[in-house]
Every structure is written in C-alpha cells, then in structure tokens.
Amino acid sequence: MIRFVHSDYETDYFTLLNNLNVRTLYANRLENICTEIYKIKNELDPKYMNELITARPSQHQYRKPLDLLIPKSNQITFGYKSFRTLAPTVWNTLPAEIQALTKLEEFKTKLGKIELAWCSCQKCCDKQKQVQQN
C-alpha cells in the first residue's frame, strides 16, 4: 500500500517506513498490548481484565519487581500467541522506568519513543536497525 501511494517500488520496505516515521502493524499491536497491561495494573480497566495477568511471585528480592508471570502453555494458537502469554512477555521487555510511570498519558508518550519490535521475526528487526543506522 505504501509503495502504491508513494509510487516507489524500488525502495526497501523498512526505509519507506522509516522515512514516513511509521511503525508496522505488529509494533502498533505490541504498543496497544503494553497500554492494556498498564491499564490493568493501575486499575483503569474493568475488573475482569485482572484475571489475564499475574504478578511474578517471588520469595526473594528480585531485580525487576514490576515484571509479570509468563504462564506455561502447551499449544501455539491458544498458548504462546494468546494475550495471557504474549502480554507479560512484551511487558517484561519494557524498561523499569516506563513500567513504573503513574500517568497514562506519560506512559503512552514514553512508550511511543522506544523501539518495539517491527515484526515477530528477528531477521526483519535486524534489517530495520540497519536502515535506522544509515
């Protein structure tokens, strides 16, 4: 779609996105997941959403106390790719200073400034980083 609108069929996809300051749909989904987790943790979402995440239990002092428990799953579709598993995985990759923010708008602003994955594969993420460095 971007290639058609800009009549540019030669430029690399990640270069086009970088030039337009646009994220991929996957990165936008990750940002939305992080926002939902923030709302759940700060009781801005309905109560039934609290069942979707669990704080990481620990009897010892832990370096990252704001991390969430990643449940074990046996299936790909209903396990690894479900909100219950993906959300804590993404949340735990956020820096602690972003996880600890108290205002939703400040959280969204800071979240928009960090680099989230561009897709679910490492190959594309490496390619995107090369484009940004050039």
RACOR-V23424 format. One record per pair of residues at least 12 apart in sequence whose C-alpha atoms are under 6 Angstrom apart, sorted by the first residue. I is the first residue (numbers start at 1). J is the second residue. Records with the same first field share a line. If there is no record, write none. Layout:
# RACOR-V23424
I = J ; J
This chain:
# RACOR-V23424
14 = 128
24 = 118
26 = 119
27 = 116 ; 117 ; 118
34 = 91
52 = 84
54 = 68 ; 69
55 = 68 ; 69
56 = 68 ; 69
67 = 92
68 = 88
70 = 85 ; 88
